[in-house]
Amino acid sequence: MRMNKSLPARFAPQPGWGNNFWLALIPVLVCTTLLFAPVPVVFGQVIQIPERVLLEPISGQDAVRILNGVRNGVRTPELPAPSAPEIPFFTYSTFASRNGKTYLGSIVGGSPFSSTTNNKTTTVDFVIVPLVLRFDFGGGDVITFNPTAEDPDCLGAGNTALNLTQRSPLFQPVPFTMNGVNVGNTTYPDAFQRGEFAKIIGPNYHLAFNVTTLPAQTVTLPASATHPATASVFQIFGLCGHNTGTTNIPGGLGVVDVFTFDLTIRSLITQLHLNATQFPLFLLYNTGESVGDSVSLSVAGGYHNSTTLQVDNPGQTYGVADFENRTLTPGIEDISIASHEVAEWINDPSVNNLVPPWGGQGEIPAGRCLNILEVGDPLTFTSFPSGEVQAQTPIQTQPRTMTLNGFTYHLQELAFFSWFYGKPSIGAGGLFSDNGTFKTDAGAICPFGIVVP
């Protein structure tokens, strides 16, 4: 996905902000780019952007290439080869009715296709790693984005991106109905797996997380407001926030080059002694990853990755997700990015589950194709569900947000396994996504260029 932000020829910088930032969005990527009509106005160290910025999705080809470890012909250094065991996953071979071919892949959890595992619970070790990012412009000039620090005007008193994520439907049980089918009082990742394979699983089939949270990790990034840069700060006017000081500034967006950032993530995995039996999710606040020069603002708000890209041996898997405190794009808010990335990791841990090419949906625009099983990408910007529900009330079939512990959360709708490979659907209600947006499969094979090599 990309954000096309068209700016007027002139606009005045907001007084009083010598140092500031802001963020973008999503996934194996949600890639977003801000295209500026004129050169952005830079006030101090902060690039200022007017309010009411419009976002428009386009291809994430560059981000995918970089996240798969290649940039300018140089591979990202590998983590040490994982030793058995790895995360619990199964491999599958499936016939795709969309093109008559057979595909291989792997998915986290127990196999819904096997009578020995399709009525059992599989537990995965899930590690939340909050990242405090310090954008250092030199001379003591530092701006910080901290998911463990409060931002009361945006998140409510006492709330942080971290504690809201921990208390969210990603990790706390909520009653879920998908396409008229009660999939249980459970977490959203488990509910989606149960909905995706509803016709072939037993009542006790679940994917559970053993969740631990590590102490916040602080990373200092050399920052600049001029080209070229690997880390920059932006400010968007007209957004929430009244924080003073240089932590979690109002309207701030931190941007770091994804290649630089991914090296940092892999280094942290080693330093923290994480291993392939665990899935670490690195949690950010109002910060994204640029594709190349951070001043040009090509931004991903989250991604998931594998160190091997091998279907039968995903190696160390990991994810990155921003907690977004505002809505510049419909469907992108608070935990929507994390809901996208976690579900995509579960359904494509190797980032290499091939499917018949599809396109013209979600963050893949008309005229472009994708050929991997990324369950969030076809419905990026589409919320799950589409009404409102209180977590304490009986199940309702058409909610839009979920209020849990006094905070209203936004989840993303996700595409079922059957949407990619073709009808008939083995998902809830015989449909092809978890809130019924997709009534049929992805259809005819996309004839255009593949986004991912």
N, C-alpha and C positions, 0 to 999 in steps of 0.2 A: 504494500500500500504506500502511496505517496501523498504528501500534502502539498498541493499547489497553492501557494500563498501569494496572491498578486497585491503588490503594494502601490499606493499612490506615489506620485513623483516626489512629494514632500510631506513630511509629517514632523511634528515637534517632539523632541525627547521629553520624557516625563521628568520634572525637576526632582532632585534629591536622590537619584539612583546612580551612584558611581559604579556599583558592581551588582550585577544581577544575572539570572538565567531562567530558562523554561524547558518543557519536554514534548516528545512525540510518542509514537505508538508502535506497537505490536510486532511480530512474529517469526515454522522455522523461519518465521519471520514476518514480520510485518514491516515492510520497508516503506519509508515515506520521504518525500523530498519537497522542500520549500523552494519554489522558483520565484526569485525576486525580479520585479520589473526593473527598478533602478538598483543601484548599489545600496545595501542597507545602511541606515544611519547608525553610527556607532557613538555612543555617549559614554565616555570613560572606557570601561572594559566591557560594556554590555551592548549587544546589538538589539536595538529597540524595534518592536513590531506592533502595529496598530491592532486594536481589537477587531472582532468579527472576521477573523481569518477563515477562509473557506478551504476545506480539505477535499482532495479528489484522489481516488485510488488509481495507481498504475503498477506496472510490473516491479517485482522485487528481485530481478535477475542478479544484479550486482551483489546484493546482500547475501543471496543464496550461495553464490560462488565464493565469497569471502568466508562465510560461515562454514562452508565445506572445506576450508583450509587452504584455498589458493588465492593469491593476490599477486599480480605482476609476475606470474610464473614461479612464485616462492611458496612452498607449503608451510603451513603453521606447524611448529614443532609438536611432536606427539607427546602425550603423557606416557608414562611407562605402561607396557602392555599389561592389561588386567589379568589377574590370576583368578581362577574359578573360586567361588561362584560369582555370578553376576546378578543383576536384578532378575527377579523371576519373570520370564517371558516365554511365549510359545511361538513357534513358526507355523505358517499356514501355506497351503497351496490352494488357490481358488480359481474357478472358471469365471471369466468375465463375459457376461451375456452382451455387453456393449460392443465387443469386437471379436468374440469367439476365441480369445486367447487365455492361457493359464498364467497366473502370476504367483510369485512367492513373496512372503513378507513375514514380519514378526510384530507381536503386540505384547505389551506388558500385562502380566496377570496369568490366570489359568485359561486354558483354551475353552471357549464356548462350544467348539465343534466336537469335543471329546466327551463321551459319557462318563469318563473317570474324573473330569475336572469341571464340567459345566453346571455343577450344583455345589461347589465348594468356595470358600473364601481364600483369597491369596493376599498376603500382606507384604507391602513394600516399605523399606526404610526411606523416609522422606525427610530431607534436612533443609530447613529454611535458614538462609545466610543473609542477614541484612547488611547492605553495603552503604557505608557513609563515604560519599565522594567529595573530596576537597579540590576545587578548581583554583589552582595557585597561579596568579598572574605575576608573581615576583614582588619584591619590596614589601612583603607582609600583606599583600592584597589577595585575600582568599574568600571565596564563596563556597558554601557547603550545602549539599543536599543530603538530608539525613532521615531515613525511614523510621528511626526510633525517636525522633524529636517531634514535639507537638506542633500543630498548625491549626489552632482552634477555629479561626474564621472559616477555614475550608473543610475541616474534618470534624469539628465539634470539640468541646472541652474534654480534655483527658485522652483524646484519641490520637493515635499515630498510625502511619501506614502499616507498621509491623503489627500492632495489636489488633487493628481492624482486619488485617489479612488472617491472623491466627483465629479470630472469632468468626470468620466468614463461612458461607456455605461450601467453600472449598475444603474445609476441614471439620465443620460442625454439621450434624444431621439436620435436615430440613425435609418436610414432606414434598415429594416430587411426583408430578403427573406429566407424562409425555404422550402427546397425541391420544389422550383419553385413557391411557394405561397407567395405573398406579405402579410406579417402580420403587416405591418404598420411602421410608424416612431415613435418609442417608445423605452423604456428601454429594456434591455435584459431579465430581469425576466418576464416582461409583454409579450414580444414577445414570449418567450418560452411557457407561459400558452396559448397564442392565437394559437401558432403552435401545441401544444400538443392536443388541443381540437378543431382544426380548422373546423372539419366537423359538429360540433354540436352547435357552438356559432354564435351569431349575430355580426354585424360589430362594435357594441359599447361595446362589452365585453372587460373589461380591469381590471388589477390589478395595482393600483397606490400606490405609497409610499408618505407619508407626512414625509419628511426627516428632522431631526434635528441632529446637531452635538454637543455633550457635550464637555466641556473643557477636555484636556488630563488628564488622571488619572495616577499617578505615584505609582508603586508598587516596593518595595525593596525585593529582594529574597536572602536569605543566599546561597552562592554559594561555590562549591568545584570542584577541578579537580581530586579528588580521590574517589574511591568507599567507601561506597555508598553515593550518592548525590541526592538532589532534584532539583538542578539547576547547570548547567555547561555551559562552553563556548568552542566552537570549532572554528578553523580557517581552511579554505580551500584555498590553494595557487592557483594563476593563475586567480583570479576573479577580477572584477572591483573594483574601489574605491581607493581614495587617501586621505581620511579624516585623519587628525592628531588628537591626543587626544584619548579619550576613549569612544566617542559616535559614533555609526554606523561605527565601524571599518571595514576596507577592509577585505572581505572574512569571516566576522564574522557570527557565528550562535549561538544564545542563545537557550538553551534547559531547560525546566522546567517540572518536573513530573506532569502528567495530573491530578492526584488526588489532589495534593497540589494546582494546578492552578485552578481547577474547584471550589474548596472551596473559592478561592480568587474571582473568577468571581461571584459566588452567593452572597458573602459578598458585593461586589460592587453594585450589583443589588439592595440590600436592602439600602445601604448607599446613593445611588443616587436617591432613591425613584422611581425607575422604577416599572412598574406594568404589569399585564398580557395583557393589551390592547396594549402594545408596544413590538416591537421586537428589542432588543439591539444587535448590532453586534460589538464585541470587536475587534478592528483593531490592529494588531501587525506588526512589521517590522523585517524581518529576524530572527524570533523566532518561535520555535515550542514546542510541548508538548511531553515529553517522556512517555513511558509506563513503569513505574517503575524507576529504577536507571537512572538518567540523563546521567551519564558517559557512560553507555552502549549504549546510543543514539538510543533508540526506539522512534520515533518521529511522531507526528501528526501535520500537518501544519494548521489544522482547524477542527472544528466539530460544530454540532448544537445539542441542547439538549432540553428536556422538564422536568419540575419538577414533573410531574405526570405519564408520559408515558401512558396516557389514551387517546384513540382515540376520545372519545366524550367529553373530558375535558383536553386539552393539558396543561392547567395551564400556568405558566410563561415559555415562550420559549425564547431561546437566542442562539447566535452563536459566534464563534471565527474564525477569518481568518487572516492568514499571508499575507502581501504584499511581494512577493518574487522578489528580484531585479536581479536575474540571472536565467539561465536555466541549471540546472544539469540533469533534466529529461525533454525530449521533452513534450511540452504541459503544463508545470508548470512554469508560469511566471506572474509577476505583479498581476492582479486581477483574474487569473484563479481559485485560491483557493476560493476566495469570490464568484465568479460566480457559482461554484460547491455547496458551502454551502448554499447560499441564495436560490437557486433553490430546494435543498433538504429540507430545512426548509419549503418552501411553500408547497411542495408535500407530506411531512411527518412530520407535526409539532409535533406529539406525539412521533416520532421515533419508531412507533409501527404499521405502516400500513403494514399488512402482505400480501404477494403475494406468488404465487407458487414458490418454490425454483428454483434459477438460479445460474449459476456459470461459471467459465472459461472465464470471460470477465473483462476488466479494471483491477481494483485492487483486484478482486477475482480470484485467479489462478485456473487452471485446478485441479480438485480433491477436491475443496471446494465449498460450497454453501452459498448463502445469501437468506433470505426470507422476506426482507422488501423493501418498495418502496423508494429506494434511487436513484434518477434519475441521479446523477453524477457518482456513483460508476462503472457502466458498461462501462463508456467511459473516466475514468480517463486517462490522458495523450493524449487524442484526442482533438485537437483544433477545435473551431468553429470560422469562417468557414475555407475554405481551399484555399484561394487565397489572394487577398488584396483589400481593399476598403477604399476610403476616405469618411469620414462621410458627406462631403459636396457634393458628387457626386451622380448621380442617383443610384438606387439600382442595385447591381450586385449579381449574384446568387452563385458565388463560391469564396468569399473572404477568406483569412486566418487570417488576423489581421485587426484591425480597428484603424485608425488614427483619433484622436479627440483632438482638441486644441493642435496640434503639438506633441502628444505623441502616440506611437503605443501600443495598448492594445491587450491582449491575453485572449480570453474567452474560456470556455470549451464546447465542444459538450455535449448534454444531451439526455437521453433516454426518450421516450414518455411513458405515462400511458399504452398504448396498448402493448408496448414491454413486460411489466411485466405480464399482465393478459392474453394477447393473441389476435390473429387476430379475426375479421378484424380491421384495424387501423382506429381510429377516428381522427388521426393527419394529419398534412399538407402533401399533396402529396400522402396520403395513405401509407407513410413510418413509421418507428418506432423510429426515432431519428431526431433531428432538423437540421442536415446537411446530412442526408441520409446514414450514415454509416450502420445503421441497416435497412436492406431491408425487414426483417421478424421479427417475435416475438422471444422471448427467447428460444422457442422450447421445447424439451422434458424436463421433470422435472429432476432437478439435483438430483442424487441419493446419494450424499456424505454427510458428516457431515455439519450441519448448523453452520456458523460462529457465528451468534448471537443467544443466547439461546432463 
